[in-house]
Amino acid sequence: MQSALIACPECDLLQRPTALAEHTVARCSRCFALLYQPLDDDLDRPLAFTLAACILFVISNAFPIVGLEVQGQTTSATLFGTAQALAMQNMKLLSALVFFTTILVPAVQLSAMVYLLVPLRAGRVPRRLPLAVRVLQAIRPWGMIEVFILGLLVSLVKLGAMARVVPGIGLWSFGALLFAIAAAVASFDARVIWSRYDPSLPGTDDQNRSRSSHAAAPAP
C-alpha cells in the first residue's frame, strides 16, 4: 500500500510525509512553504481557549457593547441590537452581513469545536466528526470579528464629537473574544482530530462506516 500524500498549500505539489524530529518542520521541496509540524496530541490547550471563547461570546451578546449619552439621555445597544437597528433603517443587507459574520459564524465555529474537543478529551469519538471538521474549514474564511471591531472603533471616534461614548461590557468582552478565537484556531490541529477517527469503530459516523464497508479492494 502506498503511503498517503500531502499537497503543498502554495504550489499543490504532492509529497509523501515523513516523520519529524522535535522542534522541526516540513517544507515543500519546490517552493519551501510550510507543510506541517510534529503532531501535538494535547487537546487541553485548544479546549481551554475554546471554552474561554464561548464564555466571552455569551457575555458579548448579553451585555451592551456601547452606550451613547446625549443631553442627559443614555441609549445602549447589544450586538444583536446593532444588526436589528441596521435592518430597521432599511440597511437589511448590511444587517444580515453583521449578523452572519459577528454572531452566526462565531457561534457555529465555537459549537463545532466544542462538539469535537469535549468528547475527544473524554476519550470518545463524535459521531459526526467528519461533518464538524468540514464545517470548520468552510466557515473559517467568514469570521470577520476584527473587521467589525475596527469599524466600530472608527465610528466611536467620530461619535465622540457629538455625544459621550460609554464603552460597555460587551465591547471589552468582544475584543477579548477576538484573541480567544484566534488562539483557539491557532492551537486547533485538524490532523490530531483525524488521527483519532476510525470509521470502523462503534459510535462513529454511520454513513462513513457504510461507505467503507462497500469500498472496493485496492488494486494489487
MARDREN-964045 format. One record per residue: residue number from 1; residue in one letter; x, y, z of N, C-alpha, C in turn. Coordinates in pm, whole numbers, padded with zeros to 5 digits, always signed. Example, Ala and Ser with C-alpha at 12.3 -4.5 7.8 and 13.67 -1.06 7.14 Angstrom:
BEGIN
NODE   num   residuo      n_u      n_v      n_w     ca_u     ca_v     ca_w      c_u      c_v      c_w
NODE     1         A   +01319   -00569   +00780   +01230   -00450   +00780   +01320   -00330   +00780
NODE     2         S   +01285   -00225   +00708   +01367   -00106   +00714   +01290   +00003   +00787
//
This chain:
BEGIN
NODE   num   residuo      n_u      n_v      n_w     ca_u     ca_v     ca_w      c_u      c_v      c_w
NODE     1         M   +00085   -00119   +00000   +00000   +00000   +00000   +00089   +00125   +00000
NODE     2         Q   +00055   +00219   -00085   +00133   +00340   -00092   +00100   +00431   +00025
NODE     3         S   +00201   +00507   +00070   +00180   +00600   +00181   +00098   +00719   +00133
NODE     4         A   +00031   +00783   +00226   -00054   +00897   +00193   +00030   +01012   +00141
NODE     5         L   -00031   +01092   +00057   +00036   +01208   +00001   -00023   +01335   +00060
NODE     6         I   +00058   +01438   +00068   +00014   +01567   +00119   +00042   +01672   +00012
NODE     7         A   -00056   +01759   -00012   -00044   +01862   -00114   +00006   +01991   -00051
NODE     8         C   +00101   +02054   -00117   +00152   +02183   -00070   +00041   +02288   -00080
NODE     9         P   +00016   +02366   +00025   -00091   +02467   +00020   -00061   +02582   -00074
NODE    10         E   +00065   +02595   -00119   +00103   +02707   -00205   +00112   +02666   -00353
NODE    11         C   +00182   +02555   -00381   +00204   +02516   -00521   +00137   +02385   -00558
NODE    12         D   +00068   +02318   -00463   -00008   +02195   -00488   +00079   +02075   -00526
NODE    13         L   +00207   +02080   -00497   +00294   +01966   -00524   +00262   +01854   -00425
NODE    14         L   +00242   +01731   -00477   +00213   +01617   -00392   +00345   +01557   -00341
NODE    15         Q   +00350   +01536   -00210   +00471   +01484   -00147   +00432   +01384   -00039
NODE    16         R   +00521   +01292   -00011   +00496   +01193   +00093   +00545   +01247   +00228
NODE    17         P   +00457   +01251   +00328   +00501   +01299   +00460   +00597   +01202   +00526
NODE    18         T   +00688   +01255   +00603   +00785   +01175   +00676   +00781   +01211   +00823
NODE    19         A   +00834   +01124   +00905   +00839   +01151   +01049   +00935   +01265   +01077
NODE    20         L   +00897   +01352   +01170   +00977   +01469   +01201   +01035   +01458   +01341
NODE    21         A   +01154   +01510   +01357   +01213   +01521   +01491   +01151   +01638   +01564
NODE    22         E   +01172   +01643   +01693   +01115   +01750   +01775   +01176   +01885   +01736
NODE    23         H   +01090   +01989   +01736   +01130   +02126   +01703   +01175   +02140   +01557
NODE    24         T   +01122   +02059   +01470   +01150   +02071   +01328   +01018   +02085   +01252
NODE    25         V   +01026   +02131   +01128   +00908   +02146   +01044   +00938   +02087   +00907
NODE    26         A   +00833   +02053   +00835   +00847   +02002   +00699   +00808   +02112   +00601
NODE    27         R   +00892   +02133   +00499   +00866   +02235   +00399   +00861   +02173   +00261
NODE    28         C   +00791   +02241   +00172   +00776   +02193   +00036   +00912   +02190   -00033
NODE    29         S   +00938   +02083   -00107   +01066   +02070   -00176   +01076   +02161   -00298
NODE    30         R   +00963   +02219   -00341   +00966   +02306   -00458   +00961   +02455   -00421
NODE    31         C   +00866   +02494   -00336   +00851   +02636   -00303   +00888   +02668   -00158
NODE    32         F   +00923   +02567   -00079   +00967   +02582   +00060   +00858   +02638   +00152
NODE    33         A   +00731   +02622   +00114   +00621   +02661   +00202   +00608   +02560   +00316
NODE    34         L   +00554   +02607   +00429   +00538   +02518   +00544   +00430   +02414   +00514
NODE    35         L   +00466   +02286   +00528   +00371   +02178   +00505   +00304   +02132   +00635
NODE    36         Y   +00383   +02096   +00733   +00328   +02050   +00860   +00437   +02052   +00965
NODE    37         Q   +00393   +02041   +01090   +00482   +02036   +01205   +00458   +01904   +01278
NODE    38         P   +00546   +01868   +01372   +00521   +01746   +01450   +00385   +01752   +01519
NODE    39         L   +00316   +01640   +01522   +00180   +01634   +01575   +00180   +01658   +01725
NODE    40         D   +00103   +01759   +01769   +00086   +01787   +01911   -00047   +01726   +01955
NODE    41         D   -00040   +01617   +02028   -00160   +01539   +02062   -00233   +01594   +02183
NODE    42         D   -00191   +01707   +02236   -00253   +01765   +02355   -00379   +01842   +02316
NODE    43         L   -00494   +01804   +02372   -00620   +01872   +02344   -00658   +01972   +02452
NODE    44         D   -00581   +01979   +02560   -00617   +02068   +02671   -00609   +02215   +02630
NODE    45         R   -00505   +02252   +02556   -00487   +02392   +02519   -00598   +02441   +02426
NODE    46         P   -00627   +02374   +02313   -00738   +02422   +02230   -00872   +02418   +02300
NODE    47         L   -00893   +02319   +02386   -01020   +02312   +02459   -01034   +02428   +02556
NODE    48         A   -00925   +02464   +02624   -00930   +02575   +02719   -00959   +02706   +02647
NODE    49         F   -00892   +02731   +02535   -00917   +02853   +02457   -01060   +02855   +02403
NODE    50         T   -01109   +02740   +02360   -01245   +02733   +02305   -01350   +02761   +02411
NODE    51         L   -01336   +02703   +02530   -01431   +02728   +02637   -01427   +02873   +02683
NODE    52         A   -01305   +02931   +02688   -01294   +03072   +02723   -01363   +03159   +02618
NODE    53         A   -01347   +03124   +02491   -01412   +03199   +02384   -01564   +03186   +02392
NODE    54         C   -01614   +03069   +02432   -01759   +03051   +02448   -01814   +03143   +02556
NODE    55         I   -01743   +03151   +02667   -01788   +03239   +02777   -01788   +03384   +02731
NODE    56         L   -01681   +03425   +02664   -01673   +03564   +02616   -01779   +03591   +02510
NODE    57         F   -01812   +03493   +02428   -01915   +03511   +02326   -02052   +03535   +02390
NODE    58         V   -02082   +03460   +02495   -02210   +03479   +02566   -02216   +03618   +02630
NODE    59         I   -02105   +03660   +02693   -02103   +03792   +02756   -02116   +03902   +02651
NODE    60         S   -02050   +03884   +02537   -02054   +03985   +02431   -02195   +04006   +02379
NODE    61         N   -02275   +03901   +02376   -02411   +03913   +02324   -02514   +03945   +02431
NODE    62         A   -02478   +03925   +02558   -02574   +03950   +02665   -02568   +04093   +02717
NODE    63         F   -02453   +04159   +02703   -02437   +04294   +02758   -02419   +04395   +02644
NODE    64         P   -02453   +04523   +02671   -02437   +04627   +02567   -02292   +04643   +02527
NODE    65         I   -02272   +04667   +02398   -02135   +04690   +02351   -02095   +04836   +02362
NODE    66         V   -02191   +04926   +02358   -02159   +05068   +02368   -02284   +05144   +02412
NODE    67         G   -02263   +05255   +02480   -02371   +05344   +02519   -02341   +05487   +02477
NODE    68         L   -02443   +05560   +02439   -02428   +05700   +02397   -02511   +05787   +02490
NODE    69         E   -02448   +05891   +02545   -02515   +05984   +02635   -02525   +06121   +02567
NODE    70         V   -02648   +06162   +02537   -02674   +06289   +02469   -02777   +06367   +02550
NODE    71         Q   -02737   +06485   +02597   -02827   +06572   +02674   -02893   +06498   +02790
NODE    72         G   -02814   +06422   +02861   -02862   +06352   +02979   -02934   +06222   +02952
NODE    73         Q   -02958   +06190   +02828   -03025   +06066   +02793   -02923   +05965   +02739
NODE    74         T   -02931   +05843   +02791   -02836   +05739   +02754   -02907   +05627   +02680
NODE    75         T   -02851   +05590   +02568   -02901   +05475   +02492   -02787   +05376   +02474
NODE    76         S   -02821   +05250   +02478   -02719   +05145   +02462   -02770   +05041   +02364
NODE    77         A   -02678   +04965   +02310   -02714   +04864   +02210   -02627   +04741   +02228
NODE    78         T   -02690   +04625   +02213   -02617   +04500   +02213   -02573   +04467   +02071
NODE    79         L   -02500   +04360   +02057   -02454   +04320   +01925   -02571   +04284   +01834
NODE    80         F   -02666   +04208   +01887   -02783   +04174   +01807   -02869   +04298   +01782
NODE    81         G   -02874   +04388   +01882   -02949   +04511   +01863   -02891   +04599   +01755
NODE    82         T   -02759   +04593   +01737   -02696   +04669   +01629   -02742   +04619   +01493
NODE    83         A   -02742   +04487   +01476   -02789   +04430   +01349   -02937   +04460   +01328
NODE    84         Q   -03015   +04456   +01436   -03158   +04486   +01426   -03182   +04631   +01389
NODE    85         A   -03103   +04722   +01447   -03119   +04864   +01415   -03084   +04893   +01270
NODE    86         L   -02983   +04825   +01217   -02949   +04843   +01076   -03063   +04796   +00986
NODE    87         A   -03129   +04688   +01024   -03241   +04638   +00945   -03358   +04736   +00948
NODE    88         M   -03381   +04800   +01063   -03491   +04896   +01075   -03463   +05024   +00997
NODE    89         Q   -03338   +05051   +00965   -03301   +05170   +00888   -03284   +05139   +00739
NODE    90         N   -03351   +05032   +00695   -03350   +04990   +00554   -03210   +04955   +00503
NODE    91         M   -03125   +04905   +00592   -02994   +04853   +00553   -02990   +04704   +00583
NODE    92         K   -03082   +04633   +00521   -03101   +04491   +00552   -02981   +04407   +00509
NODE    93         L   -02921   +04441   +00396   -02805   +04364   +00352   -02689   +04379   +00449
NODE    94         L   -02663   +04502   +00494   -02557   +04525   +00591   -02592   +04460   +00724
NODE    95         S   -02720   +04464   +00762   -02764   +04399   +00885   -02740   +04249   +00881
NODE    96         A   -02774   +04188   +00767   -02752   +04044   +00752   -02604   +04010   +00756
NODE    97         L   -02522   +04095   +00696   -02378   +04072   +00695   -02320   +04081   +00836
NODE    98         V   -02363   +04180   +00914   -02316   +04194   +01052   -02359   +04075   +01136
NODE    99         F   -02485   +04034   +01121   -02535   +03919   +01198   -02460   +03792   +01159
NODE   100         F   -02436   +03773   +01030   -02373   +03650   +00983   -02228   +03640   +01028
NODE   101         T   -02152   +03749   +01012   -02008   +03743   +01038   -01970   +03759   +01184
NODE   102         T   -02054   +03825   +01264   -02017   +03852   +01404   -02096   +03770   +01505
NODE   103         I   -02206   +03709   +01464   -02286   +03630   +01557   -02298   +03485   +01511
NODE   104         L   -02347   +03465   +01389   -02374   +03329   +01342   -02246   +03249   +01321
NODE   105         V   -02149   +03307   +01249   -02025   +03234   +01220   -01948   +03199   +01348
NODE   106         P   -01924   +03294   +01441   -01856   +03253   +01565   -01933   +03149   +01644
NODE   107         A   -02068   +03158   +01644   -02147   +03060   +01718   -02131   +02921   +01658
NODE   108         V   -02137   +02910   +01526   -02120   +02781   +01460   -01978   +02729   +01479
NODE   109         Q   -01882   +02818   +01466   -01742   +02778   +01480   -01712   +02725   +01620
NODE   110         L   -01756   +02797   +01721   -01731   +02754   +01859   -01810   +02627   +01892
NODE   111         S   -01932   +02617   +01843   -02013   +02497   +01868   -01947   +02374   +01806
NODE   112         A   -01895   +02388   +01684   -01829   +02275   +01618   -01703   +02234   +01693
NODE   113         M   -01627   +02331   +01742   -01505   +02299   +01814   -01535   +02232   +01948
NODE   114         V   -01637   +02280   +02017   -01677   +02215   +02142   -01726   +02074   +02115
NODE   115         Y   -01804   +02058   +02008   -01856   +01926   +01971   -01743   +01827   +01944
NODE   116         L   -01633   +01875   +01889   -01520   +01788   +01860   -01431   +01764   +01981
NODE   117         L   -01396   +01873   +02051   -01292   +01864   +02153   -01339   +01800   +02283
NODE   118         V   -01461   +01829   +02326   -01508   +01775   +02455   -01516   +01622   +02453
NODE   119         P   -01582   +01560   +02353   -01582   +01412   +02352   -01443   +01352   +02332
NODE   120         L   -01361   +01412   +02245   -01228   +01356   +02224   -01143   +01365   +02350
NODE   121         R   -01159   +01474   +02426   -01085   +01487   +02552   -01130   +01383   +02652
NODE   122         A   -01257   +01340   +02641   -01310   +01238   +02731   -01284   +01096   +02680
NODE   123         G   -01219   +01085   +02565   -01186   +00954   +02513   -01290   +00896   +02419
NODE   124         R   -01384   +00976   +02374   -01487   +00930   +02282   -01475   +01003   +02149
NODE   125         V   -01524   +00939   +02043   -01519   +00999   +01909   -01659   +01046   +01872
NODE   126         P   -01677   +01175   +01837   -01810   +01223   +01798   -01861   +01151   +01674
NODE   127         R   -01991   +01129   +01669   -02050   +01056   +01556   -02034   +01132   +01425
NODE   128         R   -02046   +01264   +01430   -02039   +01345   +01308   -01907   +01421   +01298
NODE   129         L   -01800   +01354   +01334   -01669   +01419   +01330   -01631   +01472   +01192
NODE   130         P   -01645   +01393   +01084   -01608   +01447   +00951   -01689   +01571   +00914
NODE   131         L   -01818   +01569   +00943   -01902   +01684   +00910   -01860   +01807   +00988
NODE   132         A   -01830   +01791   +01117   -01791   +01905   +01200   -01659   +01965   +01153
NODE   133         V   -01564   +01881   +01114   -01435   +01933   +01066   -01454   +02007   +00935
NODE   134         R   -01537   +01955   +00846   -01561   +02022   +00718   -01634   +02155   +00738
NODE   135         V   -01725   +02160   +00834   -01793   +02286   +00864   -01693   +02390   +00913
NODE   136         L   -01601   +02350   +00998   -01499   +02443   +01047   -01414   +02496   +00933
NODE   137         Q   -01376   +02410   +00842   -01294   +02454   +00729   -01372   +02546   +00636
NODE   138         A   -01503   +02524   +00623   -01583   +02604   +00530   -01612   +02744   +00584
NODE   139         I   -01634   +02756   +00716   -01675   +02885   +00771   -01558   +02969   +00819
NODE   140         R   -01439   +02911   +00825   -01325   +02987   +00879   -01300   +03117   +00803
NODE   141         P   -01307   +03121   +00668   -01282   +03250   +00600   -01388   +03356   +00627
NODE   142         W   -01504   +03317   +00681   -01613   +03413   +00703   -01609   +03478   +00840
NODE   143         G   -01517   +03437   +00925   -01505   +03500   +01056   -01438   +03636   +01046
NODE   144         M   -01516   +03743   +01060   -01463   +03878   +01039   -01487   +03966   +01162
NODE   145         I   -01462   +03911   +01278   -01483   +03988   +01401   -01390   +04108   +01405
NODE   146         E   -01265   +04091   +01360   -01169   +04201   +01365   -01211   +04317   +01276
NODE   147         V   -01278   +04287   +01164   -01326   +04395   +01077   -01436   +04474   +01146
NODE   148         F   -01525   +04403   +01215   -01633   +04470   +01288   -01577   +04557   +01400
NODE   149         I   -01479   +04504   +01473   -01417   +04580   +01581   -01353   +04708   +01527
NODE   150         L   -01282   +04698   +01416   -01217   +04815   +01358   -01320   +04919   +01314
NODE   151         G   -01426   +04874   +01247   -01531   +04967   +01206   -01601   +05031   +01324
NODE   152         L   -01621   +04953   +01430   -01687   +05006   +01550   -01602   +05113   +01617
NODE   153         L   -01471   +05089   +01626   -01382   +05187   +01689   -01378   +05316   +01609
NODE   154         V   -01376   +05306   +01477   -01378   +05426   +01393   -01507   +05505   +01414
NODE   155         S   -01618   +05434   +01423   -01748   +05500   +01445   -01753   +05569   +01581
NODE   156         L   -01697   +05503   +01684   -01699   +05562   +01817   -01614   +05688   +01823
NODE   157         V   -01502   +05690   +01751   -01419   +05810   +01748   -01494   +05927   +01684
NODE   158         K   -01568   +05899   +01577   -01643   +06004   +01510   -01762   +06051   +01594
NODE   159         L   -01824   +05958   +01668   -01937   +05996   +01752   -01894   +06071   +01877
NODE   160         G   -01766   +06063   +01911   -01718   +06130   +02032   -01735   +06280   +02027
NODE   161         A   -01743   +06338   +01908   -01761   +06482   +01897   -01906   +06525   +01917
NODE   162         M   -01999   +06433   +01908   -02142   +06466   +01919   -02205   +06415   +02048
NODE   163         A   -02149   +06313   +02107   -02210   +06255   +02227   -02100   +06191   +02311
NODE   164         R   -02135   +06165   +02434   -02042   +06098   +02525   -02054   +05947   +02503
NODE   165         V   -01945   +05887   +02464   -01943   +05744   +02433   -01903   +05667   +02558
NODE   166         V   -01986   +05568   +02595   -01960   +05486   +02713   -01940   +05342   +02667
NODE   167         P   -01815   +05293   +02662   -01793   +05153   +02623   -01859   +05059   +02723
NODE   168         G   -01929   +04958   +02670   -01998   +04862   +02755   -01916   +04737   +02779
NODE   169         I   -01970   +04652   +02867   -01901   +04526   +02897   -01890   +04441   +02772
NODE   170         G   -01994   +04448   +02687   -01992   +04369   +02566   -01877   +04404   +02473
NODE   171         L   -01838   +04532   +02470   -01729   +04574   +02383   -01596   +04515   +02430
NODE   172         W   -01571   +04521   +02560   -01446   +04468   +02613   -01441   +04315   +02595
NODE   173         S   -01551   +04249   +02623   -01552   +04103   +02607   -01544   +04064   +02459
NODE   174         F   -01601   +04150   +02372   -01593   +04121   +02230   -01450   +04135   +02179
NODE   175         G   -01377   +04233   +02232   -01236   +04246   +02196   -01154   +04129   +02246
NODE   176         A   -01183   +04082   +02369   -01112   +03964   +02421   -01150   +03839   +02343
NODE   177         L   -01276   +03835   +02294   -01320   +03721   +02214   -01237   +03707   +02087
NODE   178         L   -01198   +03819   +02029   -01116   +03817   +01908   -00986   +03740   +01932
NODE   179         F   -00919   +03766   +02044   -00794   +03698   +02074   -00817   +03553   +02116
NODE   180         A   -00927   +03527   +02186   -00956   +03391   +02231   -00984   +03299   +02112
NODE   181         I   -01061   +03349   +02015   -01090   +03267   +01896   -00962   +03245   +01816
NODE   182         A   -00880   +03350   +01802   -00754   +03336   +01728   -00664   +03232   +01795
NODE   183         A   -00658   +03233   +01928   -00576   +03136   +02000   -00633   +02995   +01985
NODE   184         A   -00766   +02982   +01990   -00828   +02851   +01975   -00804   +02793   +01837
NODE   185         V   -00817   +02877   +01734   -00795   +02830   +01597   -00649   +02795   +01574
NODE   186         A   -00558   +02876   +01630   -00414   +02851   +01611   -00370   +02721   +01678
NODE   187         S   -00431   +02687   +01791   -00393   +02566   +01864   -00472   +02443   +01820
NODE   188         F   -00571   +02464   +01734   -00655   +02353   +01686   -00590   +02291   +01563
NODE   189         D   -00549   +02165   +01574   -00484   +02095   +01464   -00578   +01986   +01414
NODE   190         A   -00628   +02003   +01292   -00722   +01905   +01237   -00658   +01767   +01223
NODE   191         R   -00526   +01762   +01208   -00459   +01631   +01195   -00475   +01548   +01322
NODE   192         V   -00476   +01615   +01438   -00497   +01543   +01563   -00637   +01485   +01568
NODE   193         I   -00734   +01562   +01520   -00873   +01514   +01519   -00887   +01393   +01427
NODE   194         W   -00832   +01405   +01305   -00844   +01294   +01210   -00767   +01171   +01257
NODE   195         S   -00658   +01191   +01330   -00579   +01076   +01375   -00656   +00990   +01476
NODE   196         R   -00756   +01048   +01540   -00836   +00973   +01638   -00965   +00919   +01579
NODE   197         Y   -00984   +00939   +01450   -01109   +00896   +01386   -01087   +00765   +01313
NODE   198         D   -01173   +00669   +01342   -01170   +00539   +01274   -01313   +00501   +01241
NODE   199         P   -01353   +00504   +01112   -01492   +00474   +01076   -01537   +00334   +01117
NODE   200         S   -01443   +00242   +01142   -01481   +00106   +01176   -01517   +00088   +01322
NODE   201         L   -01489   +00193   +01404   -01517   +00181   +01547   -01662   +00215   +01578
NODE   202         P   -01722   +00153   +01681   -01861   +00188   +01719   -01869   +00331   +01765
NODE   203         G   -01983   +00394   +01733   -02007   +00531   +01778   -01962   +00636   +01681
NODE   204         T   -01897   +00596   +01570   -01859   +00694   +01471   -01966   +00705   +01366
NODE   205         D   -01940   +00786   +01265   -02043   +00819   +01166   -02090   +00695   +01091
NODE   206         D   -02222   +00669   +01094   -02278   +00551   +01030   -02259   +00554   +00879
NODE   207         Q   -02271   +00672   +00821   -02257   +00684   +00677   -02116   +00647   +00633
NODE   208         N   -02016   +00688   +00707   -01878   +00656   +00670   -01850   +00508   +00692
NODE   209         R   -01910   +00446   +00795   -01893   +00303   +00814   -01950   +00226   +00697
NODE   210         S   -02069   +00268   +00652   -02132   +00201   +00540   -02051   +00219   +00413
NODE   211         R   -01997   +00340   +00394   -01918   +00368   +00275   -01790   +00286   +00274
NODE   212         S   -01726   +00272   +00391   -01602   +00196   +00395   -01627   +00047   +00376
NODE   213         S   -01744   -00004   +00422   -01774   -00145   +00409   -01803   -00184   +00265
NODE   214         H   -01846   -00087   +00181   -01877   -00113   +00042   -01765   -00069   -00052
NODE   215         A   -01654   -00023   +00006   -01545   +00025   -00079   -01478   -00092   -00149
NODE   216         A   -01432   -00068   -00269   -01366   -00173   -00345   -01228   -00198   -00287
NODE   217         A   -01182   -00320   -00300   -01050   -00356   -00250   -00945   -00289   -00337
NODE   218         P   -00835   -00242   -00277   -00731   -00174   -00357   -00666   -00270   -00455
NODE   219         A   -00627   -00216   -00567   -00564   -00299   -00668   -00427   -00343   -00622
NODE   220         P   -00386   -00465   -00653   -00254   -00512   -00611   -00143   -00436   -00682
//
